[in-house]
């Protein structure tokens, strides 16, 4: 799954707006953006590029692998 191109396009779209950040929490969108297949998580996307996946301890190993 090539998620790097998807992430870059999203970051470019955020940069075109006045948004300070985007939070993604719907599981299908998390999988599309970063490959995470767990049922609980949120992704913080900042306009300057960093993305941070937040999830609970049940998914710690899975999040690191995916």
C-alpha positions in Angstrom: 0.0 0.0 0.0 1.6 3.3 -1.1 0.5 5.7 1.6 3.4 8.2 1.2 1.9 9.8 -1.9 -1.5 10.0 -0.2 0.0 11.7 2.8 1.9 14.2 0.7 -1.3 15.2 -1.3 -3.2 15.7 1.9 -0.4 17.9 3.4 -0.4 20.0 0.2 -4.2 20.4 0.5 -3.9 21.5 4.1 -1.2 24.0 3.2 -3.6 25.6 0.7 -6.0 26.4 3.4 -5.8 28.3 6.7 -6.2 25.2 8.7 -3.7 24.7 11.5 -4.1 20.9 11.6 -6.4 18.0 10.6 -7.5 15.2 12.8 -8.6 11.9 11.1 -10.4 9.4 13.2 -12.6 7.3 10.9 -11.0 3.8 10.6 -11.3 3.6 6.9 -9.6 7.0 6.4 -6.8 6.0 8.9 -6.1 2.9 6.8 -6.1 4.9 3.6 -3.8 7.5 4.9 -1.3 5.6 7.0 -2.1 1.9 6.7 -3.3 1.5 10.3 -5.9 -1.3 10.5 -6.9 -1.1 14.1 -10.4 -0.2 15.2 -9.4 2.7 17.4 -7.1 5.6 16.7 -6.7 9.2 15.5 -4.2 10.7 13.2 -3.0 14.3 13.7 -1.8 15.9 10.4 0.1 19.2 10.5 0.6 21.4 7.5 4.4 21.3 7.8 4.4 17.5 7.3 4.5 15.6 10.6 1.7 13.1 11.2 1.2 11.5 14.6 -1.0 8.4 15.2 -2.7 8.2 18.6 -4.1 4.9 19.8 -4.4 3.0 23.0 -2.0 0.4 24.4 -3.8 -2.5 22.7 -2.5 -1.4 19.4 1.0 -0.3 20.3 2.8 -3.1 18.5 0.4 -3.1 15.6 0.8 0.7 15.1 4.5 0.4 15.0 4.4 -2.4 12.4 1.8 -0.8 10.1 
